[in-house]
């Protein structure tokens, strides 16, 4: 089975443990439980078992997000986990939204997912959504970093085991 890569331009990832998120972006941090609850709300809507927070997966997400800080470019890690990345850019002085907004944006892609054909609408992205609700994923870890020299944040969430396996439906 091949893993279908997600499109980096619309993915968001949360990797660092809450303590790390609060240290680097205290006014923007969401708690681990907030992030898990945001995922599990979408999963519950399609009768998929809930995810649990993994410090191991979150550590991976934090390490990868930290490598993206300098370039402020969303590039997938090609690591062992499923991955969603999200970027928020604001004007100088604007306050970034909580990290859970990344999950909300991914879940909005449900409108562009056709379960019957297991495809995205033409010209649309839906693989962030399908990773959020992937039935075989059981653990999640997220991180957020502020880009160096910019009022921008990247959120990274990783999923274990990874989803978006070619030829399989998410639920």
C-alpha positions, 0 to 999 in steps of 0.5 A: 500500500502506498501512502498518498502524500498530503499537499503542503500548501494547505496542511497544518501541523502541531507537534510540541508538547503544550509546555513548549507551545506556551513557552514560545507562543504563550498567547497563541497556545492551545492545550493538548486537550483542546487540540485532541478535542478539536480532532475528536469532534470531527472523528465523532461526527463520522463514528471514528474512535477518538485520538489520544495525545502522544508526547512521542508524536508531539516531540517529533512534530515539535522537532520538525516544526522547529526546522521550518522556523527559519525558512517559514515554508511549509514542507512535509517531513517525509517521516514515519507519521501522517502530517498536517501543516497549517500557516497563519500570517498576520500584519505586524501587531496582530494576534495569532489565533489559537492552534485549534484553528488549524484543525478547524481549517482542516475539518472544513475540507470535509465539504470537498470530500466525496466519500462514495468516490473517495476523492476530493472535489476537482481543484480542491484539497481534502486530504487534511480532513481525511487524515484528521478522521483516518480510522486507523490513526490512534495517536496525535501530537502537535506543535506550533512555532513562530517563524523567525523575523515574521508575524507568522506561525506554523502548526504541525500535527502528526498522526500515528499510524499515518493515514491517507493510504492509497485505495482506502477510505478514511472511515 
